Amino acid sequence: MSDPTRHNRLDEEESPYLRQHADNPVHWQPWDEDALEAARERDVPIFLSIGYSACHWCHVMEEESFEDEDVAKLLNENFVPIKVDREERPDIDSIYMSICQQVTGGGGWPLSAWLTPEGKPFYVGTYFPKHSRQGRPGFTDLLENISNSWQTDRKEMENRAEQWTSAIEGELESTPEAGDAPNAELLRNAASQIVRSADRDFGGFGQQGPKFPQPARIDVLFRAFDRTGANQFADVAVETLDAMANGGLYDHLGGGFHRYATDRKWTVPHFEKMLYDNAELPRAYLAGYQLTGNERYANLVRETFAFLDREMRHPEGGFYSTLDARSENEEGESEEGTFYVWTPEEIHDVVKRETAANLFCDRYGVTKSGNFEGENVLTLNGSVPNLAAEYDLHESEVRELLDDARRQVFEAREKRERPLRDEKILAGWNGLLISTLAEGGLVLESEYTNLAESALDFVRENFWDEDEQTLSRRFKDRDVAIDGYLEDYAFLARGAFDLFQGTGDPDHLGFALDLSRAIEREFWDDEHRTLYFTPESGERLVARPQELADQSTPSSLGVATDMLLVLSEFAPHDRFGDIAESVLETHSKTIESNPFQYATLALAADRHATGSLELTVSADELPGKWRDRLAETYLPTRILAHRPPTEEGLAAWCEKLNLDEVPPIWANREADAEGKPTLYVCRSFTCSPPVTDIDAGLEWADDLAPE
């Protein structure tokens, strides 16, 4: 075989991030057997660089080092350079990021790791400048030093690689001694810990920047408030929702959320927009809307969904991954945030009425001094009542002028050079959004249900192998690749099930069941009593990771455990419930020691401890009044279990779903004698009598709530 490392092979890849590096003089290789075999044949270390298309410092390191001929010569002659898109290969990223965090105390992207030809790490870091500065070693110096050490001190480097690999296995692969699954006290403990970490002055968690969205923590707070009535839990959640909505994290012109805020006050964001943030955050705002009735939360969700439909949707229904932080300015230079920032002069140039332009600047904090490198990230500043008083206008006039100005500024922004879009479509991230769109269709408008169904149809058609019952992870330009990870199966199962809750279509429930059976087959380990992140039939790396903690996306182990608990109600003879309980027993001490870090797993543990709220609806369709009442009612562990009103119809459903017998959640719960829609409310084996009035059913739900 000719040596594949004699040229850059990334032009053969579909990942937009990898293709960004296809013209580098570095002889980049994808992570594949050819590259790994070449490292073994040449007997040289691997230089592994992991990033993603919207990563700012990845771009910087490329411009400084990877486009440099001298750096490329060092890399090509002494290493096998491999590029990995962390969004395509989160398993590889998880393994080497874990050792980076253990060794350096921090992490981030680009992740830079030097490995033995067998893939075992012996040096790690993140961004390195070409030449040393501000305490960071220079990349060229590192390459020379590591290459020399490989020749002179190889034994020491291999010993370190063995030690670090053992540390990775201990961190990611091993499981502790099992205990009892956490009890109902966990929720209050988790919420109390989250409150202690809260920034009560500026919202969010932690007392300094950067600040990241943490939607799972908001879920814990709202559920704990609903359970206990302790106002501090709701107060911290609402303060955080308001801070994110008012600051620069939110795009006040186009809708949608940026990745994170660089400062404590949520003013200046890191400007990329990720699909997962714009899937999970609206879900938190929907819960906030149900609990508070704050119409602004609902409008924010609508604007975010509109952004996703307008800018992130494939024509056939799936959703793309990211928008870059950078775009070209008027001088043709690529800069972070240039698409989103404004000066007062620019506002006055595009808004025709001077009063409207002044109102816009006051409303969104646009000043001459600016808040970001002399320009302005839009933030919500002046209130409409205060502006009305200051300008001697009626509030309705202020709103009308602001709406008109906002439209004009948005239209002007649309003419700017747009940020690049990463157009790969990921199964798991689409699953997160499908779930939230389905909830939005139930709580707000049915059009969001249509978007969710279109996305699920797209994923089923392109990612799901019906014969093999396996899921792929990535779609790009008709190319489907990479075995799905636990997050792909779990997030998509939740999305499919939430669509069943919103529509009553048994096909969606059936798909959720198929995905969950695949989770058992591919990810469950009987010996270690856990669910691993990578499939049993997948590639063998130096460790097989688990994902307990919430990262930028929810813990895949937590979502999978929660979904298995939910679906055990429909397939009690499958092992779903036993597997979920075993996972919680295996990791009980870890969850209880720091529920703040493991919020999604803590929520799953709470469902196990207190039971789901089962709302079995026996009807041809959900009555409009019932839908309206459910839309406005916060029911955090709700299972909306539609079923046909007759036993004949139910038998047909069970046959369609390959259920050997009617599950208890549906059994003996037909419509009343007059055929009226009938509701059965149950939790933990305690049930209401059948009712035909939704208000009576929700009263029973209150009576059955855990204490």
N, C-alpha and C positions, 0 to 999 in steps of 0.2 A: 504494500500500500504506500502511495506517495505521502509525504509528510503534509498533513492538512494545515500545519502551523506556518507554512511558507507564505500564506496570504490571509487577508481578512475575509472571514466567511460570513459576516453578519448580513450581507446583502441577500443571503439565502433564507433569512428569518422573516417571520411575519410581525413580530413584536415591533411596534413603532419605536420603543426605546432602543432596542438593539439596532434597528435600522438607522437611528440617529448617529450611530458610531460606525456605520459601514464604510465611510470614507476616511476614517482615521488611518494614519500610517501604521498604527499598532495592528499587529496581525491577530485581531480579536477572534476568538472561537466561541461558539455557543457551548453550553454545558451539554455535551453528548459523549458517547463512548469513543468516538474518533479523537476528540480532544484529550480525554483522559488517557487513552492508550498512547497518544503521542507524548504526553508527559512521562509516562512510564518508559517508553522507548528511548526518549532523549535523556531520561534520568535528570530532569530539571524540575524546580518547584513550579507550582501553579500560582499565578497572580490572579485572584478572583476579585472582580469589581461588580458590586450589586447596587442597582439603583432603579429608578423608574422615570418615565418620560417627563413628569412635571416636577422633578427634583431640581431645585435651584443650584445646590452645591455640586450636583452631578454635572450640570452644564459648566459650572466654573472650572471644575477639575478637568473636564474635557478640553476647554479652551486653553488652560494653562499647560497641561501635560500631554493629554492623549492626542492632541493635534500637532505636537512638537516632534520633529524628526529625530532629534537627539534622544528624547525620552523613549520614543518608539523603538529606536535601535537597541537601547538597553533592555527593554521589555522583550523584544523579539528574539534577541540572542541568548538571553539568560533565563527566560521563563516561558511557560505556556500561558498567555493572557486569555482569560475567560470572562465574558460579560454575561450577567444574568439579570433579567427583568424580575424584580421581586414580586410584581403583581402576577406574573405567570408562574413563578416557582417560589411560593412562600415557604415551602419545606426547606429548600436550600438556605433561604434568607434566615429562617428561624434558627437553624443549626449554627450558622456562623455569627449571627447577631448575638446569640446567647453567650458565646465565649467572649465576644467583644465587650459585652456588658459586664461579665464576670471579671475580666482582666483589666479593663480600663475604667470601669465604673460608669460608663456612658455608652451611647450608641447613636445611630443615625445613618443617613445616606448622603453620599455614596459610602457603602461599606467596603473597606479594602482589606483583603485577607490573603496571606501567603500560606500555601498548603504544600504538603509533601505530594509526590505523584499519586499517593493513595487517597488524597483528599483530606488529610489530617492537618489542622491548622497549627502554625507555630509563630505567626506574627499577625496582629490585627490592629485596625484603626478605622477611621472614617475618612474625612477629607484631609488630604495632604497638599499643601501648596508645592509648586515646583521647587522652590528654594525655601529653606527654613525661615520662619518668621513667627513672631509672637508666641514663642515656645513650641511651635509645631515643627517637627523635623521636615526637611525638604524631601520631596518624593524621589528626586534623582539620587540624593545621598542614600536614602533607604534602599533603593534598587541596587546600588553598588555595594553597600554594606551586606545586604542579604545574599547577594550573589557570591561575594567573597566568603562569607560565613558558610555557605552551602559547600564550598570547596574545602574549607579549612576546619570547620567545627560542626560538621554534619551530624556527628553522633549526638552532640548536645541539642541540636535543633530537632532531631528525631525523638529524643527523650522528652523534650518539651511538647512535641506534637502528641505523643502518647498520653502525657499527663492531661493536656487540654482536652483531648478526645474523651478521656475518662470523665472529666468535669462536665463535658457536654452531655454524655450519657446520664450522669447523675442528675443533671438539671432538667433534661427534657424527656428522658425515656423511662427512668425507674419510677416505681410507685411505692408509696409508704405503706406501713401496716394499716389495715382497715380499722375503722371504728364504727360507731353508730352514725347513721345519717343525721345531719343537723336537725334540730327541732324548731318549733315555731318562734323561739326567742331570737333566732338568727336574724330575722328581718329587722327587728328593733335595734339589735346590736350593730348591724351593718349601717342602718340609717344614722345612728348616733355617731359612728365613726366618720361617716361622710360629713355630717354637720361640723364635727370638730376640725375637719380639713378645709372647711368652706371659707372663702373670702367674703365676709359680710359687708365689706365696704364697696367692692367692685364686682361681686358675683363670680361664680366659678369656684375652682378648688386650687388651693395654694396661694401664697402671698406675693408671688412675683410672676413675671412672664418667663417663657411663653406659656399661654393657656390653651388647652385643647378641649374641644367638646367631649363631654363624658355622658352620653345619653343613658347608659345603663345605670349610672349613679342617680340620675334624675328619676328613672323608673323605680329604683329602690325607695327614694324619698317619697314619691307620690303613693306608692303602695303602703309604705309605713304610715303615712298620714291617714290614708283611707282606713287602715286597720286600727290605729290608735287614737286618731283625732289630735295628735300633738302638732300644734301649729308650726313649731320650728322646722319640722320636716318639709311642709309645704312652702314655708317662707324661703328656705334656702333654694328649693327647686325653682320657685317663681323668680327669685332674684337672679338666678343663673340664666333662665330663659330670657328674661328681660335684658340682661347684660349682653347676651349674644345677639339678640334681635336689634338692640339699639346701637351697638358698636360697629366697627368696620368688618367684623367677621361675616356679617350679612351684607349681601349686595342689594342696596336699597333701590337701585334702578332696575336691575334685571332679574332679581330673585335668586335664591340659592345661597349656599354658605361656602366660604373659603375654608381652607384646611385648618388653620389655627391662628390665634392672635399672638403677635410677637411681644406684647406688653401686658402688664397687669390689668389695664383699664379696657382691654378688648378693642383698642382703637385701630391699630395697624395690623392687618392680617398677613400671613404668608398666602399669596394670592391664588395659588392653584385651587381648583374646584374638583373634588373627588366624588365619584358616584356614591360611595358608601356613606359619606357625611350627609349628602343630600337625600339619602334613603332613611338613615337612622334618626337624624334630628327632627324631621317633620313628624315622626312617630311620637317623639317626646312632646312636641307642641300640640299634637292632637289630644294627648292625655291631659296636658295643661288646659286646653280649651274645654274639655269635658268637666274638669274639676273647678275651673274658675269662671267659665263663661266668657272669657276675654276674647272678643271678636277679632282682635288684632292677631292672636295666635292662629286662628282659622285662616285669615287673609294671608298670613305669612306662609302657611302650608300651601295655599292655592298658588301663590306667586312662585314658590319653589317648584311645585309640580309643573307650572307653566314654563319655567326655565328648562326643566328636564325635557319636556315635550318639544320645546323649540330648539334646543341646542345640543341635546345629548341622545336623541332617539334615532335609532336606525330606521330607515323607511319601512322595514318589515316588522318592527315592534320591539326589538331588544334595545338596550341602553349601553352607550359607550362608557369608557372608564374614567377619563380625566380631561380637564382643560388645564393647559400649562399656566404657570404664573407669569410667564414673560411673553411679550409681543413687541413688534417693532414700533419705535416712535417715529416722529416726522423726519428725523435724520437717517432713518433706516437702521438704527441700532436697536438691538434686542435688550429690553429692560424689564425688570420685574414690576408688575403693577401698572404699567403705563396705560393699559386699556381701561383701567378703573378710576384713575385719579383726575382731579380737576383743579383749575384756578378760578378765582372770581371772574377774571377777564373772559375765560372760556365759557362760563355760564352766561354772562351777559351777551356774548356773541351769538349764542344759539337760542336764548329765550327772548322772544320778541318784546314782551311787555316788561318795562323796567321794574315795576312793582313785583311782578311774578318772579323775576330774576333775584331781586333782593330777598323776597320771602324764601325762595329756594336756598339761597346761601345761608340765611339765618336758620332755616329748618335743619339743614344738613351740615352745618358747621364749616362752610367753605369760607376761608379767610385768606388774607394776603400772605400771612406768615406760614400757613399750611400746617399739616400734622405729619407729612411724610415727604421728606426731602424737598421742601418748598412748595409742594402741591398738597392736595387734600383727598384723603380717603373719606368718602361720605359716611357720616355718622348721624344718628338721630339726636338733634340738639335742642332746638326750640320747640315747645309744645304749641299746638294749634290755638288753645285759649290765650296763651301769652302773646303769640304773634298777632292774634285778632285785636287784643288790647293795644299792643304797640303800634299797629298800623291803622287803628280805628276802623276796623272792618268787622263784618259779621263772620262768625266761624265758618259758615257755609261758603262765604266768598273766599276765605283763605284756603279752604280745602279745594275749591274749584280752581283757583289760581295755581296752587301747588300741583294738582293733578295735571294741569295743562303744561306747566313748566317741566315736570318730571317726564312727561311724554316727549317733549322737545329735546330734552337732554339725552334721553334714551335713544331717540332717533339719530341724534348726532353721534352718539357712541357707536351705534351700529355701522357707521361709516369708517371707523377706525380699523387699523390692522388687527385682526382677531388673534387671540392666543391659539397656539396649536392644540389640536384635539387628538388624544390617544383613542383610536377607533377600534381597539380590540374590545370584545364583549366577553365578560367573565360571568360564568354561571352563578357563582355565589353572590356576587355583588348585585346581580339582577334579582336574585332571590330576596335580598334585603329590601330592594325597592318594590318588588311585587307585593310583599307583605304590607308595606306602608301604604302603597296605592290602594290595596284592598281595604285597609282600615279607613283610608280617606274616602273611599266610595261608600262605606257604611256610615261614616260620621258626617261627611260633607255632601258631595255630589256623585251621582252614579257614573259620570264620565270617567272618574278615576278607576272605577272597576273595569271599564273597557280598556283603559291603558294597561292595567295589570294583566288582564286576560290575554291581550295581544302580546305582551312580553313573555308570559308563560308559554303561550303557543310557540313563540319564536324559539325559546330555549328547548322545549320538548322536541321540536322538529329538527333542530340543528345539533343539540348537545347530547340527547338521550338515545341510547341504543336499546330499543325495545326488546330485541332478541337476547342480548347479553345482560340487560338490566344494569347497565353501567352509564356513568355520566362523564362527559369530558368537561374540561375547565374553560377553554378559550376558543373563541370564534373570531377570525379576522379575514375579511375578504374571501369568504367561503371556505377558508382553511380551518378545520377543527382539530385541536391538538391538546395534549397533556391530560393524563388521567385526573379525574376530579379528586379533590381533597375533601376532608370531613366538612370543611366550611361550605363547599359547593353543595354537597348533599343536604346538610342540615339547614342552611339558609334557604335553599330552594324548597325543601320540604315544608318549612314554616310558611313560605310564600304561598305554596299550593294550598296548604291547609287554611290559611287566612282567606284565600279566595273562596274556598268552600264555605267558610263562615259567612262571607259577604254575599254569595250567590246561591248557595244550596245545590250547586252542581256536583254530583257524586264523582265525576271524572277528576275533579281537582283533589278530592279526598283520596281517590284511588292512586293518583300519582304520588301524593304524600306518603301513602302506605308503601308503595313500591320503593321510593327513595329510602324510607326507614328500614325496610328489609335489606336493602343494599348496605346501609350503614352497619347493620348487624353482621352481614357477611364479610365486609371488607375492612371494617375498622375496629370491631370488638375483639378484645383479646381475653380469652377465658382465664388464662393463667394469671395475668396481671390485673384483671378486672377493671379495665379502663378502655376508653376509645382513643385510638391513636389518630394523629392528624393525617397520616399518609395511608393509602390502601395497602392491604396485605399483598395484593398482586403487583404493587408498584415497584419502582426502582429502589434498590437498597443503597442508602447513604451511610455515613459514619454513625448516625444515630437515627432512631425513629421517634420524632417529636410528638408531644402532646401539647395542646393549647388550652391551658386553664385560665390564664389571665385575659382580661379585656385589653385589646391593643387599639389600633385605629378602627378595627371592626370588633364586634362582640366575640367573646370566647366561643369558638366552634364547639368545644366540649360542652359549654353551658347551653347553647342553643339546641344541640343534639339531644342532650339529656332532657331538656324541657319538652321538646317535641316528642320524644319517646314516651314520656309520661302522658302527654295529651293523647297520642295515638293509641296507647294501650287501652283507652276507653272504647275504641272501635275495633281493636283486634286483640282481645284479652288472651287468646291462646298463642299469640306470638310472644316472644321473650322481651318485648319492649319495656314493660314495667320492671321486670327483674334486672335488666341491663341498667336502666336508669338508677334504680336503687343501689345497685352494686357500685356504679360510678360515684354516687354521693357518699357511700360508705368508704370507698377507697380514698377519696380526697376530703373527707369530712374535716380532719384536723387542719388541713391546708386552708380550706374555705373559712373555717371558724377563726383561724389565726389572723386573717386579714380579709374580711369580706369586702372591704373598700376596693381591693385590687381585683377581687374575683366576683364582681357584682352580678354578672350574668349567671354564673354558677350559683350564687346565693339566691337569686330569684327562682332558679329551678329547684333548689333545695327547699325553698318556701312553698312552692306548689306541692312538692312531695309531702311536706309536713302538714299542710292545711287542707289539701285537696283542691281540685278545680271546681269552679262554679259551673255546673252543667245546666244549660238552658236548651232543653230539647223541644224543638218546634215541629209539631205534627201538622203540616199544611202543604198545599200545593205551592204556595209562595208566602213569603213573609209579609204580613199586612203592613200597609203604609204607616199606620199609627205606631205599630210595634217598632218599625225601623226608626221612626223619629225618636221614640223614647229610648231605644238602645243607643242611638247616636249621641244623645246628650247625657248618658249615664256612664260613669267611670266604673268599669267592672274588670279589674286587672287580671284575674285568672279565669276569665270567661271562656267557655267552650260553647259556641252557638251551633248546636247539633241539629241541623235540619234533617227531616225524614218525611217520606210520603205519608199522607193521612190514613192510608189503608194498609192492611196487612199484605194484600196482594202486591201493592206497589213496593212495600218494604222488601218482600221476598225477591223481587226483581233487582232491587238495589244490591242486596246481599250476594246474589248470583253474579252481578256485574263486578262486584268488588272481591270476588273469590273468598267470601266469608262463609265458613261452614255452618255457622249459626248466627242468630240475631244477637248482637252485642247488648249488654245490659243498658247502655245509654239510650238504645232505641226500643228495647223489648217492652211490650205491653204499654206502649205510649202512643196509641193511635188517637186520631181526632175524636171529638165528642160525638154523641149519637146523631146530632144534627149536622155533622160535618164541618162545624166551625173550627177555625185554626185553634189549636190547643197547645198550651205551654206547660212543661213539667220542669220544675226547678229542683236541683239536687246538689248536695255537697257531702262528701265523705259518708255515703250510704244513708243520708237523711234527705227525704224528699218531700216536696209540697204535694198536695192533691192537684189533679189537673185543673188548670184555670183557662178561661177564654178571654181574660182581661189582662193586658200587659201590666197595668199598675199593680194589680193584685200579685202578679208574678214577681215583680221587682220588690214588693214588700216582703215576700218570702225570701228573696235573695238577701235582703238586709237581715232578716231573722237568722239566716243560715251562715252569716259572715263569721269568720273565725275571730276570736277575741284576742 
